[in-house]
Structures are given as C-alpha cells and as structure tokens.
Amino acid sequence: MIVAPSIVTDSDIANLIIPDDIAHEPSFEAYIEATVYDKEGHTIQHHRQPMRSLTQYFLALMSALLAGTYKPASGNVAQPLLTSIFGLPSTISNSQYCAGIGWDFTIQVGSGSQPFSVTLNSLAAPIANGSGQGQLEYMGWNVTYSGTTHYYTITTYNATDSAITVTEIGLVGTIGVSCGGCSVPSSTFLLSYDTFSSPITIPSNGLATFEIIISFPG
C-alpha cells in the first residue's frame, strides 16, 4: 500500500501530538510515537509520549555494553547480571575463545494493559502477526542510528474489516551468546513496556507506524 500525501497540515499534526516537555529531564531520553493512516494513505492520528518503563532485561543489556560480557577480556566468567537476568552460562567451556552477546530487536503492540513491573516479559494481550480478525500484519521493521539517538520503527497493516485498537507497546529483544566451545540458544525478552495515554485506532485497511526513540544526549 502506497501512502499518499497527507490531507492534514503540519499545524494539524502539532495539535494532535501530546506535549512531552518535562522540566529537568535526565540525560537519557526515550519516546514513543504512533502515526495512523487510513486506506487512502491520509494521516488521521499522530501520538507522541515519553517512554518510561524499561525492564530489568533492558538494564542488563546495557550492562553488557558498559561492563562487557565475559571477564577479563580473555577470560570465561560472565558478568553476574547476565547470568541472573538473562540466564546465560556463568562460564564458557573454553577460555581461549572470546564470547559476546548478539541481539536483534522488534516492536510488538497489544490490545490490553497491565501494571508495570521490571520483571514483565510479555505484553498483556499481544496482537498476533497475521491477516485474521483481530490481527495486524507486522512489516517494514527498521532500526536506524543518528549520533546518540536510536530509532526503532515498525509498520503494521490492518487487513481485516474492523478497526483494531492498540493500547500497549513494547520493545522486544532476541538475545543469545556467540562463543567458541559453547552453544547457547537465543531467548526473547521484553525490554520496555508502556501503555498509550490515548488508544491508537487503526481502521480497516489502514496502516500504523510505531516508533520508539532512545537518546543518550548527555
């Protein structure tokens, strides 16, 4: 489906965006954006809000970037957070090989809601990928980087004859270890969980683009 020029103006979109300016924001910033298009490709909804709810799995993943995976650099002992949170092996079988974490990301949306907890590992009511009733076709997944800002984007298509309402969103990571002399299957973890302050409604044959923006400006 080709997205046609929007029938709304820039000022109209500005009025649809929820203000997110907060005084004394920290050096870490994260936002969620959603843009909905009707079947003609016209913008009918745009929403932006701060992302607040990072799970323990996101924090453990960040620890790998800050402290490394296995220590020392030529050793075979895993960082404690990686074993306790991700369940990775505490040692690799052959210390002459290096070990590292490999990961991939995607965004998942859902139609439910639940209280946030750092141990959450799934949405309350994930919307399945497909063209059946109540499902969305997940397509157009993309990750881009600009300086210290990361953009995670996914496009969904409603192929059903009914509108679908999205109320929750999460950044999902598939994480595993690559190392010599060991075999560790990858696992999927929920890295963030937020509910939308206003529901996102995708009409029949409509598109919606969801984006999570994470910035480290400090």
Residue frames as a rotation matrix with the C-alpha (Angstrom) as fourth column:
MET 1
0.578 0.816 0.000 0.00
0.816 -0.578 0.000 0.00
0.000 0.000 -1.000 0.00
ILE 2
-0.435 -0.715 0.547 1.40
0.710 -0.646 -0.280 3.39
0.554 0.266 0.789 -1.02
VAL 3
-0.047 0.372 -0.927 0.99
0.839 -0.489 -0.238 6.22
-0.542 -0.789 -0.289 1.46
ALA 4
0.220 0.235 0.947 -0.48
0.806 -0.591 -0.040 9.25
0.550 0.772 -0.320 -0.28
PRO 5
-0.719 -0.446 0.532 0.23
0.140 -0.843 -0.519 12.86
0.681 -0.299 0.669 0.67
SER 6
-0.647 0.452 -0.614 -1.44
0.740 0.176 -0.650 13.69
-0.185 -0.875 -0.448 3.96
ILE 7
0.015 0.741 0.671 -4.66
0.640 -0.523 0.563 15.68
0.769 0.421 -0.482 3.96
VAL 8
0.837 0.217 -0.502 -3.71
0.539 -0.485 0.688 17.28
-0.094 -0.847 -0.523 7.27
THR 9
0.613 -0.620 0.490 -1.29
-0.165 -0.707 -0.688 20.17
0.773 0.341 -0.535 7.65
ASP 10
-0.382 -0.845 -0.373 1.79
0.352 0.240 -0.905 20.38
0.854 -0.477 0.206 9.86
SER 11
-0.696 0.162 0.700 -0.14
-0.609 -0.648 -0.456 22.56
0.380 -0.744 0.550 12.29
ASP 12
0.458 0.882 -0.111 -2.88
-0.726 0.443 0.525 19.92
0.513 -0.160 0.844 12.47
ILE 13
0.347 -0.414 -0.842 -0.32
0.335 0.893 -0.301 17.27
0.876 -0.177 0.449 13.40
ALA 14
-0.714 -0.635 0.295 1.17
-0.008 -0.414 -0.910 19.59
0.700 -0.652 0.290 16.02
ASN 15
-0.226 0.727 0.648 -2.27
-0.925 -0.370 0.092 19.80
0.307 -0.578 0.756 17.64
LEU 16
0.690 0.496 -0.528 -2.56
-0.377 0.868 0.323 16.00
0.618 -0.024 0.786 17.67
ILE 17
-0.128 -0.847 -0.516 0.78
0.247 0.477 -0.844 15.46
0.960 -0.236 0.148 19.40
ILE 18
0.847 0.379 -0.374 0.61
0.418 -0.039 0.907 15.10
0.329 -0.925 -0.192 23.17
PRO 19
0.522 -0.695 0.494 3.05
-0.627 -0.705 -0.331 17.53
0.579 -0.137 -0.804 24.87
ASP 20
0.759 -0.306 -0.575 6.02
0.483 0.857 0.182 15.75
0.437 -0.416 0.798 26.41
ASP 21
-0.054 -0.812 0.582 8.22
-0.078 -0.577 -0.813 18.56
0.995 -0.089 -0.032 27.71
ILE 22
0.827 0.226 -0.514 9.24
0.455 0.267 0.850 17.82
0.329 -0.937 0.117 31.29
ALA 23
0.681 -0.576 0.452 11.47
-0.612 -0.787 -0.082 20.12
0.403 -0.220 -0.888 33.33
HIS 24
0.037 -0.813 0.581 14.91
-0.957 0.138 0.255 18.86
-0.287 -0.565 -0.773 34.39
GLU 25
0.938 0.282 -0.200 14.87
-0.337 0.874 -0.350 15.78
0.076 0.396 0.915 32.16
PRO 26
0.424 -0.822 0.381 17.84
-0.081 0.384 0.920 13.42
-0.902 -0.421 0.097 32.65
SER 27
-0.316 -0.675 -0.666 20.49
-0.759 -0.241 0.604 12.76
-0.569 0.697 -0.437 30.02
PHE 28
-0.945 0.120 0.305 18.66
0.249 0.868 0.430 9.58
-0.213 0.482 -0.850 28.97
GLU 29
-0.364 0.855 -0.369 15.51
-0.708 -0.511 -0.488 10.26
-0.606 0.084 0.791 26.96
ALA 30
-0.949 0.130 0.287 13.03
0.267 0.817 0.511 7.91
-0.168 0.561 -0.811 25.31
TYR 31
-0.419 0.831 -0.366 9.79
-0.715 -0.551 -0.430 8.49
-0.559 0.082 0.825 23.42
ILE 32
-0.534 0.399 0.745 7.04
0.571 0.820 -0.030 6.55
-0.623 0.410 -0.666 21.70
GLU 33
-0.559 0.405 -0.723 5.38
-0.657 -0.749 0.088 7.75
-0.506 0.524 0.685 18.51
ALA 34
-0.450 0.488 0.748 2.44
0.597 0.787 -0.155 6.35
-0.664 0.377 -0.646 16.55
THR 35
-0.597 0.295 -0.746 1.08
-0.637 -0.739 0.218 7.59
-0.487 0.605 0.630 13.22
VAL 36
-0.289 0.621 0.728 -2.09
0.404 0.769 -0.496 6.14
-0.868 0.151 -0.473 11.72
TYR 37
-0.825 0.037 -0.564 -3.10
-0.510 -0.479 0.715 6.30
-0.243 0.877 0.414 8.03
ASP 38
0.217 0.938 0.269 -6.48
-0.489 0.343 -0.802 5.48
-0.845 0.042 0.533 6.52
LYS 39
0.279 -0.077 0.957 -6.89
0.525 0.847 -0.085 3.23
-0.804 0.527 0.277 3.46
GLU 40
0.923 0.017 0.383 -6.21
0.343 -0.483 -0.805 6.19
0.172 0.875 -0.452 1.15
GLY 41
0.041 -0.997 -0.071 -2.92
0.898 0.068 -0.434 6.85
0.437 -0.046 0.898 2.93
HIS 42
0.155 0.083 0.984 -4.02
-0.101 -0.990 0.100 10.03
0.983 -0.114 -0.145 4.70
THR 43
-0.836 -0.488 -0.251 -2.76
0.233 0.098 -0.968 10.75
0.497 -0.867 0.031 8.22
ILE 44
0.175 0.970 0.168 -5.66
0.050 -0.179 0.983 10.50
0.983 -0.164 -0.080 10.66
GLN 45
0.995 0.102 -0.012 -3.87
0.018 -0.057 0.998 10.24
0.101 -0.993 -0.059 14.04
HIS 46
0.074 -0.997 -0.009 -0.47
0.124 0.018 -0.992 11.14
0.989 0.072 0.125 15.42
HIS 47
0.963 0.258 0.081 0.59
-0.079 -0.018 0.997 10.49
0.258 -0.966 0.003 19.01
ARG 48
-0.036 -0.996 -0.082 3.83
0.089 0.078 -0.993 11.05
0.995 -0.043 0.086 20.94
GLN 49
0.887 0.267 0.377 4.58
-0.339 -0.179 0.924 10.43
0.314 -0.947 -0.068 24.60
PRO 50
-0.082 -0.944 0.319 7.60
-0.981 0.021 -0.192 9.77
0.174 -0.329 -0.928 26.82
MET 51
0.429 0.085 -0.899 8.62
-0.031 0.996 0.079 6.14
0.903 -0.006 0.430 27.25
ARG 52
0.257 -0.240 0.936 9.08
-0.893 -0.429 0.135 5.49
0.369 -0.871 -0.324 30.98
SER 53
0.656 0.280 0.701 9.05
-0.651 0.680 0.338 1.76
-0.382 -0.678 0.628 31.60
LEU 54
0.038 -0.742 -0.670 12.35
-0.765 0.410 -0.498 -0.01
0.643 0.531 -0.551 30.96
THR 55
0.935 0.339 -0.103 12.55
-0.220 0.783 0.581 -3.56
0.278 -0.521 0.807 32.28
GLN 56
0.534 -0.759 0.374 15.41
-0.381 0.179 0.907 -5.34
-0.755 -0.626 -0.193 34.02
TYR 57
0.468 -0.339 0.816 16.25
0.703 0.702 -0.111 -7.00
-0.535 0.626 0.567 30.71
PHE 58
0.800 -0.194 0.567 17.00
0.285 -0.709 -0.645 -3.64
0.528 0.678 -0.512 29.08
LEU 59
0.754 -0.518 0.405 19.17
-0.657 -0.582 0.479 -2.64
-0.012 -0.627 -0.779 32.04
ALA 60
0.472 -0.591 0.655 21.05
0.052 0.760 0.648 -5.96
-0.880 -0.272 0.390 31.93
LEU 61
0.620 -0.220 0.753 21.63
0.784 0.198 -0.588 -5.49
-0.020 0.955 0.295 28.21
MET 62
0.823 -0.325 0.467 23.05
-0.197 -0.933 -0.303 -2.02
0.534 0.157 -0.831 28.86
SER 63
0.696 -0.593 0.405 25.36
-0.459 0.067 0.886 -3.52
-0.552 -0.803 -0.226 31.48
ALA 64
0.526 -0.505 0.684 26.93
0.668 0.743 0.034 -5.65
-0.525 0.440 0.728 28.76
LEU 65
0.643 -0.264 0.719 27.77
0.499 -0.568 -0.655 -2.50
0.581 0.780 -0.234 26.81
LEU 66
0.727 -0.322 0.606 29.24
-0.546 -0.807 0.225 -0.80
0.416 -0.494 -0.763 29.87
ALA 67
0.360 -0.553 0.751 30.99
-0.776 0.269 0.570 -3.67
-0.517 -0.789 -0.332 31.64
GLY 68
-0.550 -0.542 -0.635 31.45
-0.813 0.521 0.259 -6.21
0.191 0.659 -0.728 28.86
THR 69
0.470 0.744 -0.474 30.15
-0.636 0.658 0.402 -9.75
0.612 0.112 0.783 28.62
TYR 70
0.848 -0.276 -0.453 32.77
0.456 0.816 0.357 -12.14
0.271 -0.509 0.817 29.93
LYS 71
0.690 -0.586 0.424 35.70
-0.643 -0.766 -0.012 -11.02
0.332 -0.265 -0.905 32.07
PRO 72
-0.109 -0.424 -0.899 38.54
-0.113 -0.893 0.435 -10.43
-0.987 0.150 0.050 31.86
ALA 73
0.226 0.247 -0.942 38.75
-0.896 -0.328 -0.301 -9.76
-0.383 0.912 0.147 28.13
SER 74
-0.333 -0.429 -0.840 40.49
-0.740 0.671 -0.050 -13.11
0.585 0.605 -0.541 27.61
GLY 75
-0.872 -0.005 0.489 38.60
-0.402 0.576 -0.712 -14.90
-0.278 -0.817 -0.504 30.41
ASN 76
-0.714 0.599 -0.363 35.49
0.056 0.565 0.823 -17.05
0.698 0.567 -0.437 30.54
VAL 77
-0.637 0.489 -0.596 33.47
0.733 0.146 -0.664 -15.78
-0.238 -0.860 -0.451 33.54
ALA 78
-0.175 0.677 0.715 30.19
0.684 -0.438 0.583 -14.00
0.708 0.591 -0.387 32.80
GLN 79
-0.807 0.037 0.589 29.06
-0.327 -0.860 -0.393 -10.74
0.492 -0.509 0.706 34.38
PRO 80
-0.907 0.422 -0.007 26.61
0.240 0.503 -0.831 -11.51
-0.347 -0.755 -0.557 37.25
LEU 81
-0.285 0.855 -0.434 23.72
-0.565 -0.516 -0.645 -9.51
-0.775 0.062 0.629 35.73
LEU 82
-0.296 0.134 -0.946 23.90
-0.926 0.203 0.319 -11.56
0.235 0.970 0.064 32.56
THR 83
-0.860 -0.037 -0.508 23.58
0.020 0.994 -0.105 -14.85
0.509 -0.100 -0.855 34.41
SER 84
-0.806 0.551 -0.213 20.91
0.316 0.096 -0.944 -13.77
-0.500 -0.829 -0.252 36.90
ILE 85
-0.180 0.766 -0.617 18.70
-0.499 -0.612 -0.614 -11.83
-0.847 0.197 0.493 34.44
PHE 86
0.085 0.173 -0.981 19.26
-0.995 0.072 -0.074 -13.49
0.058 0.982 0.179 31.05
GLY 87
0.737 0.169 0.654 20.15
-0.345 0.926 0.150 -16.93
-0.581 -0.337 0.741 32.38
LEU 88
0.622 -0.600 -0.503 23.34
-0.553 0.117 -0.825 -17.04
0.554 0.791 -0.259 30.34
PRO 89
0.683 -0.406 -0.607 26.00
0.554 0.830 0.067 -19.59
0.476 -0.382 0.792 31.34
SER 90
0.931 -0.317 -0.180 28.34
-0.045 -0.590 0.806 -18.40
-0.361 -0.743 -0.563 34.09
THR 91
-0.114 -0.988 -0.104 31.36
-0.397 -0.050 0.917 -19.65
-0.911 0.146 -0.386 32.17
ILE 92
0.667 0.193 -0.720 32.18
-0.741 0.270 -0.615 -20.71
0.076 0.943 0.323 28.65
SER 93
0.964 -0.132 0.230 33.76
0.058 0.952 0.302 -24.08
-0.259 -0.277 0.925 28.17
ASN 94
0.281 -0.909 0.308 36.96
0.959 0.257 -0.117 -22.94
0.027 0.328 0.944 26.52
SER 95
0.587 -0.001 -0.810 38.57
0.388 -0.878 0.282 -19.73
-0.711 -0.479 -0.515 27.76
GLN 96
-0.539 -0.841 0.051 40.81
0.457 -0.241 0.857 -19.38
-0.708 0.485 0.514 24.71
TYR 97
-0.456 0.465 0.759 37.81
0.780 -0.201 0.592 -18.24
0.428 0.862 -0.271 22.70
CYS 98
-0.980 0.185 0.074 36.06
-0.199 -0.903 -0.382 -14.92
-0.004 -0.389 0.921 23.07
ALA 99
-0.427 0.904 -0.022 32.35
0.904 0.426 -0.048 -14.63
-0.034 -0.040 -0.999 23.87
GLY 100
-0.984 0.151 -0.099 29.86
-0.153 -0.988 0.011 -11.92
-0.096 0.026 0.995 23.12
ILE 101
-0.265 0.961 0.079 26.16
0.338 0.169 -0.926 -11.20
-0.903 -0.219 -0.370 23.16
GLY 102
-0.973 0.114 0.199 24.26
0.160 -0.284 0.945 -10.95
0.164 0.952 0.258 19.90
TRP 103
-0.424 0.874 -0.238 20.82
0.404 -0.052 -0.913 -9.37
-0.811 -0.484 -0.331 19.81
ASP 104
-0.802 0.341 0.490 18.04
0.391 -0.320 0.863 -8.27
0.451 0.884 0.123 17.49
PHE 105
-0.805 0.510 -0.303 15.07
-0.004 -0.516 -0.857 -6.01
-0.593 -0.688 0.418 18.15
THR 106
-0.628 0.683 0.374 11.47
0.456 -0.067 0.887 -5.56
0.631 0.728 -0.269 17.13
ILE 107
-0.813 0.492 0.313 8.38
-0.580 -0.633 -0.512 -3.72
-0.054 -0.598 0.800 18.36
GLN 108
-0.689 0.687 -0.231 5.23
0.585 0.716 0.382 -5.51
0.428 0.128 -0.895 19.45
VAL 109
-0.716 0.543 0.439 1.86
-0.624 -0.780 -0.051 -3.89
0.314 -0.310 0.897 20.15
GLY 110
-0.843 0.430 -0.323 -1.13
0.508 0.832 -0.220 -5.18
0.174 -0.350 -0.920 22.08
SER 111
-0.266 0.865 0.425 -4.74
-0.020 -0.446 0.895 -4.55
0.964 0.230 0.136 22.99
GLY 112
0.501 0.436 -0.748 -4.52
0.691 0.319 0.649 -4.94
0.522 -0.841 -0.141 26.78
SER 113
0.176 -0.509 0.843 -2.92
-0.497 -0.785 -0.371 -3.22
0.850 -0.353 -0.391 29.76
GLN 114
0.597 -0.071 -0.799 -1.20
0.619 0.674 0.403 -4.26
0.510 -0.735 0.446 32.97
PRO 115
0.942 -0.332 -0.045 0.68
-0.201 -0.669 0.716 -2.61
-0.267 -0.665 -0.697 35.85
PHE 116
0.505 -0.830 -0.237 4.35
-0.429 -0.002 -0.904 -2.11
0.749 0.558 -0.357 35.06
SER 117
0.850 -0.425 0.311 6.96
-0.137 0.391 0.910 -4.28
-0.509 -0.816 0.274 36.74
VAL 118
0.127 -0.889 -0.441 10.66
-0.942 -0.247 0.228 -4.52
-0.311 0.386 -0.868 35.94
THR 119
-0.635 -0.378 0.673 10.19
-0.275 0.925 0.260 -8.29
-0.721 -0.020 -0.692 35.62
LEU 120
0.510 0.855 -0.094 7.50
-0.369 0.118 -0.922 -8.13
-0.777 0.505 0.376 32.90
ASN 121
-0.645 -0.752 0.138 8.40
-0.180 0.325 0.929 -10.28
-0.743 0.574 -0.345 29.91
SER 122
-0.686 0.444 0.576 5.28
0.722 0.322 0.612 -10.01
0.086 0.836 -0.542 27.75
LEU 123
-0.791 0.546 0.278 2.50
-0.463 -0.830 0.313 -7.63
0.401 0.119 0.908 26.79
ALA 124
-0.534 0.665 0.522 -0.87
-0.507 0.242 -0.827 -8.17
-0.676 -0.707 0.208 28.46
ALA 125
0.432 0.709 0.557 -2.62
0.198 0.527 -0.826 -9.01
-0.880 0.468 0.087 25.17
PRO 126
-0.596 -0.746 -0.296 -0.14
-0.148 -0.259 0.954 -9.13
-0.789 0.613 0.044 22.26
ILE 127
0.561 0.711 -0.424 -1.68
-0.549 -0.063 -0.833 -8.62
-0.619 0.700 0.355 18.83
ALA 128
0.160 -0.497 0.853 -0.60
0.362 0.833 0.418 -11.53
-0.918 0.242 0.314 16.63
ASN 129
-0.539 -0.435 -0.721 1.05
-0.559 -0.457 0.692 -11.11
-0.631 0.776 0.003 13.25
GLY 130
-0.729 0.315 0.608 -1.44
0.570 0.771 0.284 -12.06
-0.379 0.554 -0.741 10.54
SER 131
-0.902 0.428 0.046 -4.45
-0.273 -0.652 0.707 -11.07
0.333 0.626 0.705 8.47
GLY 132
-0.410 0.775 -0.482 -7.13
0.698 0.606 0.381 -12.77
0.587 -0.180 -0.789 10.59
GLN 133
0.508 0.713 0.484 -9.69
0.183 -0.638 0.748 -10.98
0.842 -0.292 -0.454 12.72
GLY 134
0.996 -0.090 -0.005 -8.01
-0.024 -0.318 0.948 -9.02
-0.087 -0.944 -0.319 15.50
GLN 135
0.315 -0.937 0.153 -4.56
0.773 0.346 0.531 -9.47
-0.551 -0.049 0.833 13.95
LEU 136
0.764 -0.205 -0.612 -2.14
-0.414 -0.883 -0.221 -6.99
-0.495 0.422 -0.759 12.38
GLU 137
0.771 -0.588 0.245 0.40
0.591 0.518 -0.618 -7.62
0.237 0.621 0.747 9.66
TYR 138
0.625 -0.661 -0.416 3.81
-0.001 -0.534 0.846 -6.57
-0.781 -0.528 -0.334 11.04
MET 139
0.539 -0.452 0.711 6.04
0.840 0.220 -0.497 -5.30
0.068 0.864 0.498 8.24
GLY 140
0.526 -0.342 0.779 8.62
0.192 -0.845 -0.500 -2.67
0.829 0.412 -0.378 7.43
TRP 141
0.874 -0.257 -0.413 10.77
0.429 0.008 0.903 -3.22
-0.229 -0.966 0.117 10.55
ASN 142
0.412 -0.748 0.520 13.76
0.367 -0.386 -0.846 -0.87
0.834 0.539 0.116 10.70
VAL 143
0.666 -0.331 -0.669 16.48
0.619 -0.255 0.743 0.32
-0.416 -0.909 0.035 13.09
THR 144
0.428 -0.557 0.712 18.48
0.472 -0.534 -0.701 3.48
0.771 0.636 0.034 12.41
TYR 145
0.272 -0.459 -0.846 21.05
0.893 -0.208 0.400 5.48
-0.359 -0.864 0.353 14.33
SER 146
0.443 -0.189 0.876 21.86
0.398 -0.834 -0.381 9.17
0.803 0.518 -0.294 14.29
GLY 147
-0.171 -0.600 0.781 24.59
-0.577 -0.582 -0.573 10.29
0.799 -0.549 -0.247 16.64
THR 148
-0.957 -0.187 0.221 23.48
-0.283 0.436 -0.854 9.24
0.064 -0.880 -0.470 20.13
THR 149
-0.179 0.973 0.143 19.86
-0.810 -0.063 -0.582 8.58
-0.558 -0.220 0.800 19.15
HIS 150
-0.977 -0.054 0.208 18.41
0.043 0.899 0.437 5.17
-0.211 0.435 -0.875 18.15
TYR 151
-0.268 0.917 -0.295 15.16
-0.935 -0.322 -0.151 4.84
-0.233 0.236 0.943 16.18
TYR 152
-0.921 0.108 0.374 13.20
0.132 0.991 0.038 1.56
-0.367 0.084 -0.926 16.25
THR 153
-0.391 0.772 -0.502 10.30
-0.832 -0.529 -0.165 1.57
-0.393 0.353 0.849 13.78
ILE 154
-0.865 0.207 0.457 7.69
0.342 0.910 0.235 -0.91
-0.367 0.360 -0.858 12.61
THR 155
-0.618 0.709 -0.339 4.71
-0.784 -0.525 0.332 -0.56
0.057 0.472 0.880 10.27
THR 156
-0.755 0.461 0.467 1.52
0.206 0.842 -0.499 -2.54
-0.623 -0.280 -0.730 10.80
TYR 157
-0.787 0.531 -0.313 -1.37
-0.516 -0.291 0.805 -3.13
0.337 0.796 0.504 8.38
ASN 158
-0.486 0.731 0.479 -4.96
-0.332 0.353 -0.875 -3.93
-0.809 -0.584 0.071 9.33
ALA 159
-0.936 0.077 -0.343 -6.20
-0.305 0.308 0.901 -6.32
0.175 0.948 -0.265 6.63
THR 160
-0.691 0.717 -0.093 -9.46
0.683 0.604 -0.411 -7.04
-0.239 -0.347 -0.907 8.48
ASP 161
-0.305 0.682 0.665 -12.89
0.516 -0.469 0.717 -5.44
0.800 0.562 -0.209 8.02
SER 162
0.788 0.539 -0.297 -12.93
0.524 -0.334 0.784 -4.00
0.323 -0.773 -0.546 11.57
ALA 163
0.432 -0.628 0.648 -10.93
-0.517 -0.761 -0.393 -1.30
0.739 -0.165 -0.653 13.33
ILE 164
0.391 -0.413 -0.822 -8.21
0.714 0.700 -0.012 -2.54
0.580 -0.583 0.569 15.72
THR 165
0.825 -0.051 0.562 -7.34
-0.336 -0.845 0.416 -0.61
0.454 -0.533 -0.715 18.88
VAL 166
0.078 -0.892 -0.445 -3.76
0.545 0.412 -0.731 -0.62
0.835 -0.185 0.518 20.22
THR 167
0.881 0.326 0.343 -3.30
-0.109 -0.565 0.818 0.24
0.460 -0.758 -0.462 23.89
GLU 168
0.705 -0.676 0.214 0.18
-0.174 0.127 0.976 -1.10
-0.688 -0.725 -0.028 24.76
ILE 169
0.813 -0.527 -0.249 3.62
-0.288 0.008 -0.957 -1.29
0.507 0.850 -0.145 23.19
GLY 170
0.736 -0.624 0.264 6.94
-0.111 0.274 0.955 -2.96
-0.668 -0.732 0.132 23.94
LEU 171
0.305 -0.759 -0.575 10.46
-0.917 -0.070 -0.394 -3.16
0.258 0.647 -0.717 22.59
VAL 172
0.916 0.083 0.393 11.35
-0.193 0.949 0.249 -6.85
-0.353 -0.304 0.885 22.26
GLY 173
0.129 -0.940 -0.316 14.89
-0.992 -0.124 -0.038 -8.20
-0.003 0.318 -0.948 22.09
THR 174
0.987 0.020 -0.160 16.11
-0.034 0.996 -0.085 -11.62
0.157 0.090 0.983 20.96
ILE 175
0.401 -0.853 0.334 19.37
-0.912 -0.406 0.057 -12.27
0.087 -0.328 -0.941 22.76
GLY 176
0.985 -0.149 -0.086 21.94
0.154 0.986 0.056 -15.04
0.077 -0.069 0.995 22.63
VAL 177
0.433 -0.901 0.001 25.62
-0.463 -0.221 0.858 -15.79
-0.773 -0.373 -0.513 23.15
SER 178
0.913 -0.312 -0.262 28.11
-0.112 0.427 -0.898 -16.48
0.392 0.849 0.355 20.41
CYS 179
0.381 -0.816 0.434 31.30
-0.855 -0.132 0.501 -18.12
-0.351 -0.562 -0.749 21.62
GLY 180
-0.118 -0.511 -0.852 33.81
-0.688 0.660 -0.300 -20.80
0.716 0.551 -0.430 20.86
GLY 181
-0.843 -0.327 -0.427 33.22
-0.024 0.816 -0.577 -24.13
0.537 -0.477 -0.696 22.50
CYS 182
-0.764 0.643 -0.053 29.66
0.158 0.108 -0.982 -23.45
-0.625 -0.758 -0.184 23.70
SER 183
-0.732 0.625 0.270 26.14
0.331 -0.019 0.943 -23.48
0.595 0.780 -0.193 22.36
VAL 184
-0.756 0.493 -0.431 23.53
0.291 -0.337 -0.895 -21.14
-0.587 -0.802 0.111 23.86
PRO 185
-0.291 0.713 0.638 20.08
0.930 0.056 0.362 -20.89
0.222 0.699 -0.679 22.25
SER 186
-0.877 0.013 0.480 18.68
-0.007 -1.000 0.016 -17.41
0.480 0.010 0.877 21.83
SER 187
-0.357 0.787 -0.503 15.81
0.918 0.195 -0.346 -16.19
-0.174 -0.585 -0.792 24.04
THR 188
-0.261 0.383 0.886 13.30
0.422 -0.781 0.461 -13.37
0.868 0.494 0.042 23.69
PHE 189
-0.475 0.029 -0.879 12.92
0.853 -0.230 -0.468 -10.69
-0.216 -0.973 0.085 26.36
LEU 190
0.586 0.680 0.441 10.67
0.706 -0.695 0.135 -7.65
0.398 0.232 -0.887 26.82
LEU 191
-0.454 -0.891 -0.021 12.98
0.823 -0.410 -0.394 -4.63
0.342 -0.196 0.919 27.07
SER 192
-0.975 0.218 0.036 10.31
-0.215 -0.900 -0.380 -1.97
-0.050 -0.378 0.924 27.62
TYR 193
-0.447 0.894 -0.006 6.59
0.861 0.432 0.269 -1.84
0.243 0.115 -0.963 28.36
ASP 194
-0.930 0.222 -0.293 4.27
-0.101 -0.921 -0.377 1.16
-0.353 -0.321 0.879 28.12
THR 195
-0.111 0.941 0.319 0.56
0.917 0.221 -0.333 1.78
-0.383 0.256 -0.887 27.72
PHE 196
-0.629 -0.053 0.776 -0.62
0.538 -0.751 0.384 4.58
0.562 0.659 0.500 25.45
SER 197
-0.865 0.316 -0.389 -2.18
0.145 -0.585 -0.798 7.55
-0.480 -0.747 0.461 27.22
SER 198
0.057 0.890 -0.453 -4.72
-0.774 -0.247 -0.583 7.62
-0.631 0.384 0.674 24.37
PRO 199
0.210 0.045 0.977 -5.65
0.254 0.962 -0.099 4.48
-0.944 0.269 0.190 22.38
ILE 200
-0.624 -0.424 -0.657 -4.32
-0.588 -0.300 0.752 4.12
-0.515 0.855 -0.062 18.84
THR 201
0.251 0.825 0.507 -7.14
-0.052 0.535 -0.843 3.05
-0.967 0.185 0.177 16.47
ILE 202
-0.812 -0.540 -0.222 -6.20
-0.307 0.070 0.949 1.51
-0.497 0.839 -0.223 13.12
PRO 203
0.149 0.961 -0.231 -9.14
-0.776 -0.032 -0.631 1.43
-0.614 0.273 0.741 10.68
SER 204
0.531 0.134 0.837 -9.91
0.300 0.894 -0.333 -1.40
-0.793 0.428 0.434 8.29
ASN 205
0.576 -0.419 0.702 -7.27
0.800 0.114 -0.589 -1.48
0.167 0.901 0.401 5.53
GLY 206
0.906 -0.271 0.324 -5.33
-0.301 -0.953 0.045 1.20
0.297 -0.138 -0.945 7.40
LEU 207
0.177 -0.934 -0.311 -1.65
0.512 0.357 -0.781 1.44
0.840 -0.021 0.542 8.31
ALA 208
0.983 -0.027 0.182 0.04
-0.162 -0.600 0.783 2.47
0.088 -0.799 -0.594 11.53
THR 209
0.187 -0.977 -0.099 3.71
0.201 0.136 -0.970 3.20
0.962 0.161 0.222 12.09
PHE 210
0.992 0.066 -0.109 5.08
0.115 -0.089 0.989 2.78
0.056 -0.994 -0.096 15.63
GLU 211
0.240 -0.954 0.180 8.44
0.138 -0.151 -0.979 4.19
0.961 0.260 0.095 16.65
ILE 212
0.876 -0.158 -0.455 10.50
0.457 -0.026 0.889 4.01
-0.152 -0.987 0.050 19.84
ILE 213
0.493 -0.697 0.521 13.19
0.030 -0.585 -0.811 6.66
0.869 0.415 -0.267 20.09
ILE 214
0.809 -0.326 -0.489 16.01
0.561 0.183 0.807 6.26
-0.174 -0.927 0.331 22.62
SER 215
0.575 -0.576 0.580 18.53
0.055 -0.681 -0.731 9.05
0.816 0.453 -0.360 23.04
PHE 216
0.468 -0.543 -0.697 21.68
0.872 0.155 0.464 9.44
-0.144 -0.825 0.546 25.14
PRO 217
0.713 -0.114 0.691 22.28
0.311 -0.833 -0.458 13.20
0.628 0.542 -0.559 24.80
GLY 218
0.935 -0.313 0.167 24.38
-0.308 -0.484 0.819 13.57
-0.175 -0.817 -0.549 27.96
